Amino acid sequence: MFRAHVSTTALLLAAACGSTTPASDPGPTWTKDVQPLVQAKCGASCHVAGGIAPFTLTTRDDVVRMGDAVKAATSTRRMPPYLAASGCAQYANDLSLTDAQISTLAKWLDAGAPEGNPADAPAASAPQALGLPKVDRSLSMPVPYVPQRSPDDYRCFVLDWAGDTTTYVTGFNVRPGNQSTVHHVIAFLIPPEKVAEVRALDAAEPGEGYTCFGGALRSGQSSWLGAWAPGGEGGMFPPGTGLPVKPGSAVVLQVHYNVRESNPRADQSVVDLALAPTVEHPAVLQPFTNPSWVNSDAMKIPAYSTDTSYTFSVDLVPYLGALTNGVLPSNQPIRVHSATLHQHLLGKSAKLSIVRGAGEDCLLDIPRWDFHWQRNYAFTQAKLLRPGDQLKITCSWDNSAAAQPLVDGVRAQPRDVTWGEGTADEMCLGVVFLSQ
């Protein structure tokens, strides 16, 4: 704690001059200013013992030891890895740092990292557990699978769904078995009338699972239970909501392996679910993109282009009954609880919004895309999508020589890129969690 020492002489001089001398700014301290910040923004589940980060930031000594890295990462906003632009929407569990907070960290380190008064220290908080607070059912790949195709192997695994009544999924989390090769995981919900189709696809190929570049089905559509990509975290769905699963359904786990090594290790990923017998608001996890972009040349990103952008918007509300297999009604206001965006390695920026007449309500704006940190952004308060509103998505890419990924230590040559399932292809995909 800073304690001012003012001599009697100084007081008399100040009085004689008719003015007072302001107390000097003590500057930030660990216990009062920095420890609460690090605890809230860095220690929720990452930079703690057993967290996903490679080192801890739980003590003053931890932060001082990594001081240069902390300053560099926070000043460039690489850390915390929270990509949503400020001013777009209000999100739960916002890990971003304000300019003032970044300045506080830098000033504290530059001043020698003063400890401060122990009485100012925040109460200890337990690290936020990764995954779900409760797991009612786990669905695992039947046996370990070693990727067979290079550089990309899309494999679908059919998982049984037990139960004789409709059940609602209220929380979702993926535990990738081998994060060095797992590019993404999507859990598709297969309705009872389509289960025979995926069983036939599985039986037609040798080994476990079947090849599925695209969706789980060759015909029609299947809804999502959830998805995972690098940087993503699972969790509970908004209170009172859940995704309905009918008896006799199946779950198909699509795992995209990006194979960059000659002898990839086996993977056996697991999906954890929280369940409820009923919910107040049935919900869906709805993918959104321009159908004409998918697996065509309509979304061409020319080689050496530094800034190619595409935009698509449509009023979804009239089609929601068909898109969601009747889970949501058509032509009725719908709640939007969260938003996610997805691109691949050449992604530059992406934005999802609701266009209302002449105005625009921002859902998610990622001005600096980072493939390695894809997460779901849940709103503190659900937004309404009304009849006549347009859901709008915009993506941009950098296909210059400098933006190319490294393959076996060598930077790839630019080429024309279109929509595709491979990591070297591109996508512009939004996913929104909708309920009645």
Secondary structure in CASP SS format (residue, H / E / C, confidence):
PFRMAT SS
TARGET T0000
AUTHOR 0000-0000-0000
METHOD secondary structure of the structure
MODEL  1
M C 1.00
F C 1.00
R C 1.00
A C 1.00
H C 1.00
V C 1.00
S C 1.00
T H 1.00
T H 1.00
A H 1.00
L H 1.00
L H 1.00
L H 1.00
A H 1.00
A H 1.00
A H 1.00
C H 1.00
G C 1.00
S C 1.00
T C 1.00
T C 1.00
P C 1.00
A C 1.00
S C 1.00
D C 1.00
P C 1.00
G C 1.00
P C 1.00
T C 1.00
W H 1.00
T H 1.00
K H 1.00
D H 1.00
V H 1.00
Q H 1.00
P H 1.00
L H 1.00
V H 1.00
Q H 1.00
A H 1.00
K H 1.00
C C 1.00
G C 1.00
A C 1.00
S C 1.00
C C 1.00
H C 1.00
V C 1.00
A C 1.00
G C 1.00
G C 1.00
I C 1.00
A C 1.00
P C 1.00
F C 1.00
T C 1.00
L C 1.00
T C 1.00
T C 1.00
R H 1.00
D H 1.00
D H 1.00
V H 1.00
V H 1.00
R H 1.00
M C 1.00
G H 1.00
D H 1.00
A H 1.00
V H 1.00
K H 1.00
A H 1.00
A H 1.00
T H 1.00
S H 1.00
T C 1.00
R C 1.00
R C 1.00
M C 1.00
P C 1.00
P C 1.00
Y C 1.00
L C 1.00
A C 1.00
A C 1.00
S C 1.00
G C 1.00
C C 1.00
A C 1.00
Q C 1.00
Y E 1.00
A C 1.00
N C 1.00
D C 1.00
L C 1.00
S C 1.00
L C 1.00
T C 1.00
D H 1.00
A H 1.00
Q H 1.00
I H 1.00
S H 1.00
T H 1.00
L H 1.00
A H 1.00
K H 1.00
W H 1.00
L H 1.00
D H 1.00
A C 1.00
G C 1.00
A C 1.00
P C 1.00
E C 1.00
G C 1.00
N C 1.00
P H 1.00
A H 1.00
D H 1.00
A C 1.00
P C 1.00
A C 1.00
A C 1.00
S C 1.00
A C 1.00
P C 1.00
Q C 1.00
A C 1.00
L C 1.00
G C 1.00
L C 1.00
P C 1.00
K C 1.00
V C 1.00
D C 1.00
R E 1.00
S E 1.00
L E 1.00
S E 1.00
M C 1.00
P C 1.00
V C 1.00
P C 1.00
Y E 1.00
V C 1.00
P C 1.00
Q C 1.00
R C 1.00
S C 1.00
P C 1.00
D E 1.00
D E 1.00
Y E 1.00
R E 1.00
C E 1.00
F E 1.00
V E 1.00
L E 1.00
D E 1.00
W C 1.00
A C 1.00
G C 1.00
D C 1.00
T C 1.00
T C 1.00
T E 1.00
Y E 1.00
V E 1.00
T E 1.00
G E 1.00
F E 1.00
N E 1.00
V E 1.00
R E 1.00
P C 1.00
G C 1.00
N C 1.00
Q C 1.00
S C 1.00
T C 1.00
V E 1.00
H E 1.00
H E 1.00
V E 1.00
I E 1.00
A E 1.00
F E 1.00
L E 1.00
I E 1.00
P C 1.00
P H 1.00
E H 1.00
K H 1.00
V H 1.00
A H 1.00
E H 1.00
V H 1.00
R H 1.00
A H 1.00
L H 1.00
D H 1.00
A H 1.00
A H 1.00
E C 1.00
P C 1.00
G C 1.00
E C 1.00
G C 1.00
Y E 1.00
T E 1.00
C C 1.00
F C 1.00
G C 1.00
G C 1.00
A C 1.00
L C 1.00
R C 1.00
S C 1.00
G C 1.00
Q C 1.00
S C 1.00
S E 1.00
W E 1.00
L E 1.00
G E 1.00
A E 1.00
W E 1.00
A C 1.00
P C 1.00
G C 1.00
G C 1.00
E C 1.00
G C 1.00
G E 1.00
M E 1.00
F C 1.00
P C 1.00
P C 1.00
G C 1.00
T E 1.00
G E 1.00
L E 1.00
P E 1.00
V E 1.00
K C 1.00
P C 1.00
G C 1.00
S C 1.00
A E 1.00
V E 1.00
V E 1.00
L E 1.00
Q E 1.00
V E 1.00
H E 1.00
Y E 1.00
N E 1.00
V C 1.00
R C 1.00
E C 1.00
S C 1.00
N C 1.00
P C 1.00
R C 1.00
A C 1.00
D E 1.00
Q C 1.00
S C 1.00
V E 1.00
V E 1.00
D E 1.00
L E 1.00
A E 1.00
L E 1.00
A E 1.00
P C 1.00
T C 1.00
V C 1.00
E C 1.00
H E 1.00
P E 1.00
A E 1.00
V E 1.00
L E 1.00
Q E 1.00
P E 1.00
F E 1.00
T C 1.00
N C 1.00
P H 1.00
S H 1.00
W H 1.00
V C 1.00
N C 1.00
S C 1.00
D C 1.00
A C 1.00
M C 1.00
K C 1.00
I E 1.00
P C 1.00
A C 1.00
Y C 1.00
S C 1.00
T C 1.00
D C 1.00
T E 1.00
S E 1.00
Y E 1.00
T E 1.00
F E 1.00
S E 1.00
V E 1.00
D C 1.00
L C 1.00
V H 1.00
P H 1.00
Y H 1.00
L H 1.00
G H 1.00
A H 1.00
L H 1.00
T C 1.00
N C 1.00
G C 1.00
V C 1.00
L C 1.00
P C 1.00
S C 1.00
N C 1.00
Q C 1.00
P C 1.00
I E 1.00
R E 1.00
V E 1.00
H E 1.00
S E 1.00
A E 1.00
T E 1.00
L E 1.00
H E 1.00
Q C 1.00
H C 1.00
L C 1.00
L C 1.00
G E 1.00
K E 1.00
S E 1.00
A E 1.00
K E 1.00
L E 1.00
S E 1.00
I E 1.00
V E 1.00
R E 1.00
G C 1.00
A C 1.00
G E 1.00
E E 1.00
D E 1.00
C E 1.00
L E 1.00
L E 1.00
D E 1.00
I E 1.00
P C 1.00
R C 1.00
W C 1.00
D C 1.00
F C 1.00
H C 1.00
W C 1.00
Q C 1.00
R C 1.00
N C 1.00
Y E 1.00
A E 1.00
F E 1.00
T E 1.00
Q E 1.00
A E 1.00
K E 1.00
L E 1.00
L E 1.00
R C 1.00
P C 1.00
G C 1.00
D C 1.00
Q E 1.00
L E 1.00
K E 1.00
I E 1.00
T E 1.00
C E 1.00
S E 1.00
W E 1.00
D C 1.00
N C 1.00
S C 1.00
A H 1.00
A H 1.00
A H 1.00
Q C 1.00
P C 1.00
L E 1.00
V E 1.00
D C 1.00
G C 1.00
V E 1.00
R E 1.00
A C 1.00
Q C 1.00
P C 1.00
R C 1.00
D C 1.00
V E 1.00
T C 1.00
W E 1.00
G C 1.00
E C 1.00
G C 1.00
T C 1.00
A C 1.00
D C 1.00
E E 1.00
M C 1.00
C C 1.00
L E 1.00
G E 1.00
V E 1.00
V E 1.00
F E 1.00
L E 1.00
S E 1.00
Q C 1.00
END
